[in-house]
Amino acid sequence: MSQAAVAEADYLAALNPAQREAASFGRRDDRGGVLAGPLLVIAGAGTGKTMTLAHRVAHLVVAGVAPERILLLTFTRRAALEMTRRVEAIVRKATRAQGSGPAGMLPWSGTFHSIANRLLRRFAANLGLDPGFSVLDRGDSADLLDVARHELGLSKQQRRFPKKDTCLAIYSRCVNAREAVEDCLRVHFPWCEDWEEELKQLFRAYVAAKQASQALDYDDLLLYWAHLVEDADLAAAIGAGFDHVLVDEYQDTNLLQANILRALKPDGAGLTVVGDDAQSIYSFRAAEVRNILDFPAQYQPQAAVVTLEQNYRSVQPILDTANQLMEEGGSRFRKRLQATAPGGARPAYVTVEDGDAEAEYVVESVLAGREEGLELKDQAVLFRAAHHSDRLELELVRRNIPYVKYGGLKFLEAAHVKDLLSILKWAENPKNQVAAFRVLKLLPGMGPAMASRCFEHMALQDCLFDALATFRPPAASREHWPGFCRLMRELGAEGFDAPAWQHQLGQARRWYKPQLERIYDNAELRESDLEQLEQISGRYGTRERFLTELTLDPPSASGDLSGDPLLDEDYLVLSTVHSAKGQEWKSVFVLNVSDGNFPNEFATGKPELIDEERRLLYVAMTRAKQSLALVAPLRYHVTQQRRDGDRHVYGARSRFVTDTLLATMERRFHGRAEQRAGASLPGSDKKIDVQKKLREMW
């Protein structure tokens, strides 16, 4: 066997046959590359999707494909970094005998939005864009929409006009799902249907405001990219730059993303997509499950399909239940997950009296698991909606059990962090009206009207920061004005490609510090966030890259957590199912598995939404490695009644929990503590004829 063949056998040795088939798909050509048609890898939950895709990319590199000619698209920056790290490790292992290693591995690895950002700057002239355009985060986009909303007088209607966040959600849905406004409103926002014409007017004004500011929002990045590749010549030029395009989590793509991929590789040559239709749960973000279901038939001959069914996470009894759940669903790729882990107990279907009994059952089970050697962090409680854990959280606090709850603010949504970044964003793009207004209003006495006059004053002088010195600020700002003018002039003069730009963040932070202390409480804690931001900046070569990457994929902060888990060495995990995707725990409890929750009451009118709710429950089940419990309350107390009221409705068994599904599970009933205490009272054989006594009363 040749040295190259030995190396290949070595670096693919860890893969099972299906994974190996996916990783080595295609044939090597004489020029040192891999020729391959379109490939769809259906990767069931826990089947080693990331490892398979990483080996696929590494195989291409080892076979001779230049890393800069590989485009790897993911949905998070963390996933792209992890994939790159794994690929580098595999390539090092494969090429060790030849004395070579990766250099500049995967320069085109990133999220759809970050790759779009890079391509749009490169092709800015073709699109009529300034290469220095700004990228608006969701908060900035909502604020700009709100400005347009006020200017059009829509916020002063006699009837309540939709809020800015709702307007942004409608706009985003229309863009990503390629839906007309009227169709979007009818299906997803029926309470806003009366405002169709006003919303169209608002969206036109919003687009005009972005174009005047040379600013793009998240949706624009994909929209501009899609329009760029609608031109056959430009699409061919971009597509020719990549021999292979690989996409992770393809079931989460929207129609725009699918159209972009088809334009880049119209014949599917070199296109590999990996995903699991059974885990498509983001339709509320315009993800389209038909993208993955219809992928093979888009090409002639049809795309090859490799199915990964060997599960490395869960025990077989859990997989039997998950398999049965999906077996009873609608359109899907057929697969049956098989466990590599031996043994295991059947999942439990636990009925409880009500929400209080549910919380009590979970807490007692969690504590029992802890006594048996499971750390709290090895256990998770999952739920359909964030408020479903309210009663449980109260019980956890009462029992002094630490926990974290996933979901909440991102780091960049904190007001003081947005303030500091806005200074750099305005310096990067002097036409960025949203950033300008936020920065100007940091100064004392500078309200919206004065900030608007200042921005207009600059606009009359070609948006040069030197013009700030000739503007007359309000009296309260005059003490701070010279230092502010000097700061913006220096930051604006250095340009977005300036080397060693990181000192600018410290410069801005020092100017901002007195404003921070004046505007916010807990200034010391907030300042530590800004110091952390300054440290993060050292990883980025340019200011533009720093601002864009953080805007597109912001890091999490302590605001993501309920309470502070760092105060305790161990803590229970609480999470919505959507936030739990991609995670795993030894023991998992799923709350409120009853009709109205699984499936959600708002999904019951449409078969496609019911299918997605089924997939959501499947995702919850397949997070469990050793133990799984579905908890179903028999009663739900009605809200807005007296504190000691007992009005309630009865919970119906989830339509997903069929008799055939129950046959794969262990059924239990958990009564409340006081009921169990009552059951322990002594009994007696003595009989009393109460019926006779009642008859004798009359």
C-alpha positions as CSV (number, residue, x, y, z in Angstrom):
1,M,0.0,0.0,0.0
2,S,1.3,3.5,-0.9
3,Q,2.2,6.0,1.8
4,A,-0.7,8.2,0.7
5,A,-3.1,5.2,0.9
6,V,-1.8,4.4,4.4
7,A,-2.4,8.0,5.5
8,E,-5.9,8.0,4.1
9,A,-6.8,4.7,5.8
10,D,-5.4,6.2,9.0
11,Y,-7.3,9.5,9.0
12,L,-10.6,7.9,8.1
13,A,-10.2,5.0,10.4
14,A,-12.4,6.5,13.1
15,L,-15.4,6.6,10.8
16,N,-18.2,4.0,10.5
17,P,-19.0,2.8,7.0
18,A,-21.8,5.4,6.3
19,Q,-19.6,8.2,7.6
20,R,-16.7,7.0,5.5
21,E,-18.9,6.9,2.4
22,A,-19.9,10.5,3.0
23,A,-16.4,11.7,3.8
24,S,-14.8,10.1,0.8
25,F,-17.6,10.7,-1.8
26,G,-16.4,11.4,-5.3
27,R,-13.3,10.4,-7.2
28,R,-9.8,11.9,-7.4
29,D,-8.9,13.6,-10.7
30,D,-5.5,13.7,-12.3
31,R,-4.8,17.3,-11.4
32,G,-5.0,16.8,-7.7
33,G,-8.6,17.4,-6.7
34,V,-11.9,15.6,-6.2
35,L,-14.7,15.4,-8.7
36,A,-18.1,14.9,-7.1
37,G,-21.7,15.5,-7.9
38,P,-24.3,16.9,-5.4
39,L,-24.4,15.0,-2.1
40,L,-27.0,15.0,0.7
41,V,-25.9,13.6,4.0
42,I,-28.9,12.8,6.3
43,A,-27.4,12.9,9.7
44,G,-29.8,11.6,12.4
45,A,-29.5,13.0,16.0
46,G,-26.2,12.0,17.7
47,T,-24.8,10.3,14.6
48,G,-21.6,12.3,14.4
49,K,-22.6,15.0,11.9
50,T,-19.8,17.4,12.8
51,M,-17.2,14.7,12.7
52,T,-18.4,13.5,9.3
53,L,-18.4,16.9,7.7
54,A,-15.0,17.8,9.2
55,H,-13.6,14.5,7.7
56,R,-15.2,15.4,4.4
57,V,-13.4,18.8,4.3
58,A,-10.1,17.2,5.4
59,H,-10.4,14.5,2.8
60,L,-10.8,17.2,0.1
61,V,-7.7,19.0,1.4
62,V,-5.6,15.8,1.6
63,A,-6.7,14.8,-1.9
64,G,-5.2,18.1,-3.2
65,V,-8.1,20.6,-3.2
66,A,-6.7,24.0,-2.3
67,P,-8.2,25.2,1.1
68,E,-9.0,28.6,-0.4
69,R,-11.1,26.9,-3.0
70,I,-13.4,25.4,-0.3
71,L,-16.4,27.3,0.9
72,L,-17.8,26.0,4.2
73,L,-21.1,27.6,5.4
74,T,-22.4,27.2,8.9
75,F,-25.1,28.9,11.0
76,T,-22.9,30.1,13.9
77,R,-19.4,31.5,14.0
78,R,-18.6,29.0,16.8
79,A,-19.5,26.1,14.5
80,A,-17.3,27.5,11.8
81,L,-14.3,27.8,14.2
82,E,-14.9,24.3,15.6
83,M,-15.1,22.8,12.2
84,T,-11.9,24.6,11.1
85,R,-10.1,23.3,14.3
86,R,-11.2,19.7,13.6
87,V,-10.2,19.9,10.0
88,E,-6.7,21.2,10.8
89,A,-6.2,18.3,13.4
90,I,-7.3,15.7,10.8
91,V,-5.1,17.1,8.1
92,R,-2.1,17.2,10.4
93,K,-2.7,13.6,11.2
94,A,-3.0,12.6,7.6
95,T,0.0,14.5,6.3
96,R,2.4,13.8,9.2
97,A,4.3,11.2,7.3
98,Q,4.8,13.6,4.4
99,G,6.1,16.3,6.8
100,S,3.5,18.9,5.8
101,G,0.7,20.6,7.6
102,P,-2.1,23.0,7.0
103,A,-1.3,26.6,6.3
104,G,-4.1,29.2,6.3
105,M,-6.7,26.5,6.6
106,L,-10.2,27.3,5.3
107,P,-10.1,31.0,4.8
108,W,-13.7,30.8,3.4
109,S,-15.3,29.2,6.4
110,G,-18.0,31.1,8.2
111,T,-21.7,31.8,8.6
112,F,-23.9,32.6,5.6
113,H,-24.1,36.3,6.8
114,S,-20.3,36.7,7.4
115,I,-19.4,35.2,4.0
116,A,-22.1,37.4,2.4
117,N,-20.5,40.4,4.1
118,R,-17.1,39.6,2.6
119,L,-18.4,39.0,-0.9
120,L,-20.5,42.1,-0.9
121,R,-17.5,44.3,0.0
122,R,-15.5,42.6,-2.8
123,F,-18.3,43.2,-5.3
124,A,-19.6,46.5,-3.9
125,A,-19.0,48.4,-7.1
126,N,-21.3,45.9,-9.0
127,L,-24.1,46.5,-6.5
128,G,-23.8,50.3,-6.1
129,L,-22.6,49.9,-2.6
130,D,-19.8,51.8,-0.7
131,P,-17.3,49.1,0.4
132,G,-17.3,50.6,3.8
133,F,-21.1,50.0,4.4
134,S,-22.3,49.5,8.0
135,V,-24.1,46.4,9.2
136,L,-27.0,47.0,11.5
137,D,-27.8,44.6,14.3
138,R,-31.4,43.8,15.2
139,G,-31.6,46.6,17.7
140,D,-30.3,49.2,15.3
141,S,-32.7,47.9,12.6
142,A,-35.7,48.2,14.9
143,D,-34.6,51.7,15.9
144,L,-34.3,52.8,12.3
145,L,-37.7,51.4,11.5
146,D,-39.1,53.2,14.5
147,V,-37.6,56.5,13.2
148,A,-39.4,55.9,9.8
149,R,-42.5,54.9,11.7
150,H,-42.6,58.2,13.6
151,E,-41.7,60.3,10.5
152,L,-44.7,58.8,8.6
153,G,-47.0,59.5,11.5
154,L,-47.8,55.8,12.0
155,S,-47.1,55.9,15.7
156,K,-50.0,58.4,16.2
157,Q,-52.8,56.5,14.6
158,Q,-56.1,56.3,16.5
159,R,-55.8,52.5,16.4
160,R,-52.7,50.9,17.7
161,F,-50.1,50.4,14.9
162,P,-47.7,47.4,15.3
163,K,-44.6,48.0,17.4
164,K,-41.2,48.4,15.8
165,D,-40.1,44.8,16.7
166,T,-43.3,43.4,15.1
167,C,-42.7,45.5,12.0
168,L,-39.1,44.2,11.8
169,A,-40.3,40.6,12.2
170,I,-42.8,41.1,9.3
171,Y,-40.2,42.7,7.1
172,S,-37.7,39.9,7.9
173,R,-40.2,37.2,7.2
174,C,-41.1,38.7,3.8
175,V,-37.4,38.9,2.8
176,N,-36.3,35.5,3.9
177,A,-39.3,33.5,3.0
178,R,-39.8,35.4,-0.3
179,E,-43.4,36.2,0.7
180,A,-45.5,39.1,-0.4
181,V,-46.6,41.3,2.5
182,E,-50.2,40.4,2.1
183,D,-49.5,36.7,2.2
184,C,-47.2,37.1,5.2
185,L,-49.8,39.0,7.2
186,R,-52.6,36.6,6.4
187,V,-50.6,33.5,7.5
188,H,-48.3,34.7,10.2
189,F,-49.5,38.1,11.5
190,P,-53.3,38.2,11.0
191,W,-53.8,40.8,13.7
192,C,-51.8,43.2,11.5
193,E,-53.7,42.7,8.2
194,D,-55.6,46.0,8.4
195,W,-52.2,47.8,8.1
196,E,-51.0,46.2,4.9
197,E,-50.7,49.5,2.9
198,E,-49.1,51.4,5.8
199,L,-46.6,48.6,6.3
200,K,-45.6,48.6,2.7
201,Q,-45.1,52.4,3.0
202,L,-43.1,51.9,6.1
203,F,-40.8,49.3,4.5
204,R,-40.2,51.6,1.5
205,A,-39.1,54.4,3.9
206,Y,-37.0,51.9,5.9
207,V,-35.2,50.8,2.7
208,A,-34.6,54.4,1.6
209,A,-33.2,55.3,5.1
210,K,-30.7,52.3,5.0
211,Q,-29.6,53.2,1.5
212,A,-29.0,56.9,2.5
213,S,-26.9,55.7,5.4
214,Q,-25.0,53.1,3.4
215,A,-26.2,50.5,5.9
216,L,-27.3,46.9,5.5
217,D,-29.3,44.9,8.0
218,Y,-29.0,41.1,8.5
219,D,-31.6,40.3,5.9
220,D,-30.0,42.7,3.4
221,L,-26.8,40.7,3.5
222,L,-28.6,37.6,2.1
223,L,-30.8,39.7,-0.2
224,Y,-27.9,41.5,-1.8
225,W,-26.0,38.3,-2.2
226,A,-29.1,36.7,-3.8
227,H,-29.4,39.6,-6.2
228,L,-25.7,39.5,-6.9
229,V,-25.9,35.8,-8.0
230,E,-29.1,36.3,-10.0
231,D,-26.7,37.7,-12.7
232,A,-25.5,34.6,-14.4
233,D,-22.0,36.0,-15.2
234,L,-21.4,37.1,-11.6
235,A,-22.8,33.9,-10.2
236,A,-20.5,31.9,-12.5
237,A,-17.5,34.0,-11.4
238,I,-18.2,33.5,-7.7
239,G,-19.0,29.8,-8.1
240,A,-15.9,29.2,-10.2
241,G,-13.8,30.5,-7.3
242,F,-14.9,27.4,-5.2
243,D,-14.3,23.8,-6.2
244,H,-16.4,22.6,-3.3
245,V,-19.2,24.2,-1.3
246,L,-20.3,22.5,1.9
247,V,-23.2,23.5,4.1
248,D,-23.9,22.5,7.7
249,E,-27.4,22.2,9.2
250,Y,-29.0,22.5,5.7
251,Q,-32.5,21.8,7.2
252,D,-32.3,25.3,8.7
253,T,-31.8,27.2,5.5
254,N,-34.4,29.6,4.1
255,L,-35.4,30.1,0.5
256,L,-32.9,32.9,0.0
257,Q,-30.0,30.7,1.1
258,A,-31.2,27.7,-1.0
259,N,-31.5,30.0,-4.1
260,I,-27.9,31.3,-3.5
261,L,-26.5,27.8,-3.4
262,R,-28.3,26.8,-6.5
263,A,-27.0,29.9,-8.3
264,L,-23.4,29.1,-7.2
265,K,-23.5,25.5,-8.2
266,P,-26.4,25.1,-10.7
267,D,-25.3,21.5,-11.7
268,G,-24.5,20.6,-8.0
269,A,-20.9,19.8,-8.8
270,G,-18.9,19.9,-5.6
271,L,-22.0,20.7,-3.5
272,T,-22.3,18.8,-0.2
273,V,-25.1,19.6,2.3
274,V,-25.5,18.0,5.7
275,G,-28.6,18.0,7.9
276,D,-31.6,16.2,9.4
277,D,-35.1,16.9,8.2
278,A,-36.3,15.5,11.6
279,Q,-34.6,18.4,13.3
280,S,-36.1,21.2,11.2
281,I,-37.7,23.3,14.0
282,Y,-37.0,27.0,12.9
283,S,-39.9,27.8,10.6
284,F,-40.6,30.9,12.7
285,R,-37.2,32.2,11.4
286,A,-38.3,31.3,7.8
287,A,-36.4,28.0,7.7
288,E,-37.9,25.8,5.0
289,V,-37.9,22.1,5.5
290,R,-38.7,21.5,1.8
291,N,-35.2,22.7,1.0
292,I,-33.7,19.4,2.4
293,L,-36.7,17.2,1.4
294,D,-36.5,18.3,-2.2
295,F,-32.7,18.6,-2.5
296,P,-32.1,15.3,-4.3
297,A,-34.7,15.9,-7.1
298,Q,-33.3,19.3,-7.9
299,Y,-30.5,17.7,-10.0
300,Q,-30.4,15.3,-12.9
301,P,-29.2,12.8,-12.2
302,Q,-30.5,13.0,-8.7
303,A,-28.2,13.9,-5.8
304,A,-26.6,11.0,-3.9
305,V,-28.0,10.5,-0.4
306,V,-26.0,9.0,2.4
307,T,-27.9,8.3,5.7
308,L,-26.2,8.2,9.1
309,E,-28.1,6.0,11.5
310,Q,-25.5,4.9,14.1
311,N,-26.2,7.0,17.2
312,Y,-23.4,7.7,19.6
313,R,-25.4,9.6,22.2
314,S,-28.5,7.8,23.5
315,V,-29.3,4.3,24.7
316,Q,-31.6,2.2,22.4
317,P,-34.8,2.4,24.5
318,I,-34.8,6.2,24.0
319,L,-34.1,5.8,20.3
320,D,-36.9,3.3,20.0
321,T,-39.3,5.9,21.3
322,A,-37.9,8.7,19.1
323,N,-37.9,6.4,16.1
324,Q,-41.6,5.5,16.7
325,L,-42.5,9.2,17.1
326,M,-41.1,10.0,13.7
327,E,-42.5,6.9,12.1
328,E,-46.0,8.2,12.7
329,G,-45.2,11.6,11.1
330,G,-45.5,13.0,7.5
331,S,-43.1,13.5,4.7
332,R,-39.5,12.6,5.7
333,F,-36.4,10.7,4.9
334,R,-36.7,7.2,6.3
335,K,-34.1,6.2,9.0
336,R,-34.0,4.2,12.2
337,L,-31.4,5.3,14.7
338,Q,-29.3,2.5,16.2
339,A,-27.5,2.9,19.5
340,T,-23.8,2.1,20.1
341,A,-24.3,2.4,23.9
342,P,-25.5,-0.8,25.5
343,G,-28.5,-1.3,27.8
344,G,-30.6,1.5,29.2
345,A,-34.0,2.0,30.7
346,R,-37.2,2.7,28.8
347,P,-38.3,6.4,28.8
348,A,-41.0,7.3,31.3
349,Y,-44.3,8.8,30.5
350,V,-45.2,10.4,33.8
351,T,-48.7,11.8,34.5
352,V,-49.0,14.3,37.4
353,E,-51.9,16.1,39.0
354,D,-51.0,19.7,38.0
355,G,-48.2,22.1,37.6
356,D,-47.2,22.1,41.2
357,A,-47.0,18.3,41.2
358,E,-45.0,18.5,38.0
359,A,-42.4,20.8,39.6
360,E,-42.3,18.6,42.7
361,Y,-41.7,15.4,40.6
362,V,-38.9,17.0,38.6
363,V,-37.2,18.4,41.7
364,E,-37.4,15.0,43.6
365,S,-36.2,13.1,40.5
366,V,-33.3,15.5,40.0
367,L,-32.2,15.3,43.6
368,A,-32.5,11.5,43.5
369,G,-30.3,11.4,40.4
370,R,-27.8,13.5,42.2
371,E,-27.7,11.1,45.1
372,E,-27.0,8.3,42.5
373,G,-24.0,10.2,41.2
374,L,-25.4,12.4,38.5
375,E,-24.2,16.0,38.8
376,L,-26.9,18.7,38.4
377,K,-25.2,19.8,35.2
378,D,-25.7,16.3,33.7
379,Q,-29.5,16.9,34.0
380,A,-31.8,19.2,32.0
381,V,-35.4,20.3,32.0
382,L,-36.7,21.2,28.6
383,F,-40.0,23.0,27.7
384,R,-41.9,24.3,24.7
385,A,-42.2,27.9,25.9
386,A,-40.1,29.9,28.4
387,H,-43.0,30.5,30.8
388,H,-43.6,26.7,31.2
389,S,-40.8,26.6,33.8
390,D,-42.2,29.3,36.1
391,R,-43.6,27.0,38.8
392,L,-40.5,24.8,38.6
393,E,-38.2,27.8,39.1
394,L,-40.1,28.8,42.3
395,E,-39.7,25.3,43.6
396,L,-36.0,25.3,42.8
397,V,-35.5,28.6,44.6
398,R,-37.5,27.3,47.6
399,R,-35.3,24.1,47.7
400,N,-32.1,26.2,47.2
401,I,-31.2,24.3,44.1
402,P,-29.0,26.4,41.7
403,Y,-30.0,26.5,38.1
404,V,-29.4,28.3,34.8
405,K,-32.1,29.1,32.2
406,Y,-31.0,29.5,28.6
407,G,-32.4,32.4,26.6
408,G,-32.2,36.1,27.1
409,L,-30.0,39.1,26.2
410,K,-27.0,38.8,24.0
411,F,-23.8,40.6,25.1
412,L,-24.2,43.2,22.3
413,E,-27.8,44.0,23.4
414,A,-26.6,45.5,26.6
415,A,-27.0,49.3,26.4
416,H,-23.5,50.3,27.5
417,V,-21.9,47.9,25.0
418,K,-24.0,49.2,22.2
419,D,-23.0,52.8,23.2
420,L,-19.3,52.1,22.9
421,L,-19.7,50.1,19.6
422,S,-21.8,52.9,18.1
423,I,-18.8,55.3,18.5
424,L,-16.7,52.9,16.3
425,K,-19.6,52.3,13.9
426,W,-20.0,56.0,13.3
427,A,-16.3,56.5,12.8
428,E,-16.4,53.6,10.4
429,N,-19.3,55.0,8.4
430,P,-20.0,58.7,8.9
431,K,-23.3,58.3,7.1
432,N,-24.6,55.8,9.7
433,Q,-27.5,57.8,11.1
434,V,-28.5,55.2,13.7
435,A,-25.0,55.1,15.2
436,A,-24.7,58.9,15.0
437,F,-27.9,59.5,16.9
438,R,-27.0,57.1,19.6
439,V,-23.5,58.6,20.1
440,L,-24.7,62.2,20.1
441,K,-27.4,61.5,22.6
442,L,-24.7,60.3,25.1
443,L,-23.8,63.9,25.6
444,P,-25.7,65.8,28.3
445,G,-28.4,68.1,27.0
446,M,-28.3,66.5,23.5
447,G,-31.8,65.3,22.7
448,P,-33.2,63.9,19.5
449,A,-33.9,67.3,17.9
450,M,-30.4,68.6,18.6
451,A,-28.8,65.3,17.5
452,S,-30.7,65.6,14.2
453,R,-29.5,69.2,13.6
454,C,-25.9,68.1,14.3
455,F,-26.2,65.2,11.8
456,E,-27.7,67.5,9.2
457,H,-24.9,70.0,9.8
458,M,-22.3,67.3,9.1
459,A,-24.3,66.1,6.0
460,L,-24.0,69.5,4.5
461,Q,-20.2,69.2,4.7
462,D,-19.8,65.8,3.1
463,C,-20.2,64.0,6.5
464,L,-16.7,65.0,7.5
465,F,-16.0,64.8,11.3
466,D,-14.1,68.1,11.1
467,A,-17.5,69.7,10.7
468,L,-18.4,68.9,14.3
469,A,-16.0,71.7,15.5
470,T,-18.2,74.3,13.8
471,F,-21.5,73.1,15.3
472,R,-22.9,74.9,18.3
473,P,-23.8,72.3,20.9
474,P,-26.3,72.8,23.8
475,A,-24.9,74.5,26.9
476,A,-24.8,71.3,28.9
477,S,-22.6,69.6,26.3
478,R,-20.0,72.4,25.8
479,E,-17.6,71.1,28.5
480,H,-17.5,67.7,26.7
481,W,-17.6,69.0,23.1
482,P,-13.9,69.7,22.4
483,G,-12.8,66.2,23.6
484,F,-15.7,64.6,21.7
485,C,-14.8,66.4,18.4
486,R,-11.1,65.4,18.8
487,L,-12.1,61.7,19.5
488,M,-14.3,61.4,16.4
489,R,-11.8,63.3,14.2
490,E,-9.0,60.9,15.2
491,L,-11.1,57.7,14.9
492,G,-12.5,58.8,11.5
493,A,-9.2,59.8,10.1
494,E,-7.5,56.4,10.6
495,G,-9.7,54.5,8.1
496,F,-11.3,51.1,8.4
497,D,-8.2,49.3,7.2
498,A,-5.8,51.0,9.5
499,P,-3.2,48.7,11.1
500,A,-3.2,48.2,14.9
501,W,-6.6,49.7,15.2
502,Q,-7.3,48.1,18.6
503,H,-6.1,51.1,20.6
504,Q,-9.1,53.0,19.3
505,L,-11.4,51.0,21.5
506,G,-9.5,52.0,24.6
507,Q,-9.5,55.6,23.3
508,A,-13.3,55.5,22.9
509,R,-13.8,53.7,26.3
510,R,-11.8,56.4,28.2
511,W,-13.9,59.2,26.6
512,Y,-17.1,57.3,27.3
513,K,-16.3,56.5,31.0
514,P,-17.8,59.8,32.5
515,Q,-20.9,59.4,30.3
516,L,-21.2,55.8,31.5
517,E,-21.0,56.9,35.2
518,R,-23.6,59.6,34.5
519,I,-26.1,57.6,32.6
520,Y,-26.1,54.1,34.2
521,D,-26.2,52.4,37.6
522,N,-23.5,49.8,38.4
523,A,-21.0,51.6,36.3
524,E,-18.1,49.5,37.6
525,L,-19.7,46.2,36.5
526,R,-20.6,47.7,33.1
527,E,-17.0,49.0,32.7
528,S,-15.7,45.4,33.1
529,D,-17.9,44.4,30.1
530,L,-16.2,47.1,28.1
531,E,-12.7,46.0,29.2
532,Q,-13.7,42.5,28.0
533,L,-14.8,43.9,24.7
534,E,-11.4,45.6,24.4
535,Q,-9.7,42.3,24.9
536,I,-11.9,40.6,22.3
537,S,-10.9,43.2,19.8
538,G,-7.3,41.9,19.7
539,R,-8.5,38.9,17.6
540,Y,-9.5,41.0,14.6
541,G,-7.2,42.5,12.0
542,T,-9.4,45.4,11.1
543,R,-12.1,47.6,12.7
544,E,-14.6,46.7,10.0
545,R,-14.1,42.9,10.6
546,F,-14.5,43.4,14.3
547,L,-17.7,45.4,14.1
548,T,-19.2,43.1,11.4
549,E,-18.4,39.8,13.0
550,L,-19.7,40.8,16.4
551,T,-22.8,42.2,14.9
552,L,-23.5,39.1,12.9
553,D,-22.7,36.6,15.7
554,P,-22.6,38.3,19.1
555,P,-21.1,36.4,22.1
556,S,-23.3,35.4,25.0
557,A,-23.0,37.2,28.3
558,S,-24.0,36.6,31.9
559,G,-27.4,38.2,31.0
560,D,-28.2,34.9,29.3
561,L,-28.5,33.2,32.7
562,S,-31.1,33.3,35.4
563,G,-29.1,33.8,38.6
564,D,-25.3,33.4,38.7
565,P,-24.2,29.7,38.4
566,L,-20.6,30.7,39.1
567,L,-21.6,31.1,42.7
568,D,-22.1,27.3,42.9
569,E,-20.0,24.4,41.6
570,D,-23.0,22.7,40.1
571,Y,-26.4,23.8,38.7
572,L,-29.4,22.3,36.9
573,V,-30.0,23.3,33.3
574,L,-33.4,24.7,32.2
575,S,-33.9,25.4,28.5
576,T,-36.5,25.8,25.8
577,V,-36.2,23.0,23.2
578,H,-35.2,25.4,20.5
579,S,-32.2,26.6,22.6
580,A,-31.3,23.0,23.5
581,K,-30.8,21.9,19.9
582,G,-27.2,20.6,19.5
583,Q,-26.8,19.9,23.3
584,E,-27.0,16.7,25.2
585,W,-27.4,15.6,28.9
586,K,-27.4,12.2,30.7
587,S,-30.9,12.8,32.0
588,V,-33.7,14.9,30.4
589,F,-37.2,15.9,31.6
590,V,-39.7,17.4,29.1
591,L,-42.4,19.4,30.7
592,N,-46.1,19.8,29.7
593,V,-46.3,17.0,27.1
594,S,-50.0,17.5,26.4
595,D,-52.1,18.9,23.6
596,G,-51.8,22.7,23.5
597,N,-48.1,22.5,24.4
598,F,-46.9,19.6,22.3
599,P,-48.2,20.4,19.8
600,N,-48.6,24.1,20.5
601,E,-52.2,25.3,20.3
602,F,-51.3,27.8,17.6
603,A,-50.0,25.0,15.3
604,T,-53.1,22.7,15.4
605,G,-54.7,24.2,12.3
606,K,-52.0,23.3,9.7
607,P,-50.5,19.9,9.0
608,E,-47.0,21.4,8.2
609,L,-47.0,23.1,11.6
610,I,-48.1,19.9,13.3
611,D,-45.2,18.1,11.6
612,E,-42.8,20.7,12.9
613,E,-44.1,20.3,16.5
614,R,-43.5,16.6,16.1
615,R,-39.9,17.3,15.1
616,L,-39.6,19.6,18.1
617,L,-40.6,16.9,20.5
618,Y,-38.2,14.5,18.7
619,V,-35.3,17.0,19.2
620,A,-36.2,17.2,23.0
621,M,-36.2,13.4,23.2
622,T,-32.9,12.9,21.4
623,R,-31.0,15.3,23.8
624,A,-31.1,12.5,26.4
625,K,-28.3,10.0,26.7
626,Q,-29.4,7.7,29.5
627,S,-32.7,8.7,31.0
628,L,-35.8,10.5,29.5
629,A,-39.1,11.5,31.2
630,L,-42.0,13.1,29.4
631,V,-44.2,14.8,32.1
632,A,-47.9,15.4,31.4
633,P,-50.1,17.3,34.0
634,L,-53.7,16.2,34.2
635,R,-54.9,19.7,35.2
636,Y,-53.9,23.2,34.3
637,H,-55.0,26.0,36.7
638,V,-56.7,29.0,35.1
639,T,-54.8,32.2,35.3
640,Q,-56.2,35.5,36.7
641,Q,-58.2,34.0,39.6
642,R,-57.9,34.4,43.3
643,R,-54.7,33.3,44.8
644,D,-56.4,30.4,46.6
645,G,-58.7,29.7,43.6
646,D,-59.0,26.2,42.1
647,R,-60.5,26.8,38.7
648,H,-58.8,24.6,36.2
649,V,-59.1,22.8,32.8
650,Y,-58.1,19.2,32.1
651,G,-55.1,18.6,29.9
652,A,-55.6,16.3,26.9
653,R,-53.1,13.6,26.1
654,S,-50.8,14.8,23.4
655,R,-51.8,13.5,19.9
656,F,-48.1,12.5,19.5
657,V,-48.4,10.1,22.5
658,T,-50.2,7.4,20.7
659,D,-50.8,3.9,22.1
660,T,-48.0,2.6,19.9
661,L,-45.6,5.2,21.3
662,L,-46.7,4.4,24.8
663,A,-45.8,0.8,24.2
664,T,-42.2,1.9,24.0
665,M,-42.4,3.7,27.4
666,E,-42.9,3.0,31.0
667,R,-46.1,4.6,32.4
668,R,-46.1,6.2,35.9
669,F,-48.3,8.4,38.0
670,H,-46.8,10.8,40.5
671,G,-49.1,12.1,43.2
672,R,-48.4,15.1,45.4
673,A,-46.6,14.8,48.7
674,E,-49.6,15.5,50.9
675,Q,-51.6,12.8,49.0
676,R,-48.8,10.3,49.6
677,A,-48.7,11.2,53.3
678,G,-52.4,10.6,53.5
679,A,-52.2,7.2,51.9
680,S,-49.9,6.1,54.8
681,L,-52.7,6.4,57.4
682,P,-53.7,3.1,59.1
683,G,-56.7,1.3,57.7
684,S,-59.6,-0.7,59.2
685,D,-62.0,-3.5,58.2
686,K,-64.9,-1.9,60.1
687,K,-67.9,-1.0,57.9
688,I,-70.4,1.9,58.4
689,D,-73.7,1.9,56.6
690,V,-73.9,5.6,55.8
691,Q,-76.6,5.0,53.2
692,K,-79.0,3.6,55.8
693,K,-78.3,6.6,58.2
694,L,-79.1,9.0,55.4
695,R,-82.4,7.3,54.6
696,E,-83.4,7.4,58.3
697,M,-82.9,11.1,58.4
698,W,-86.2,11.5,56.5
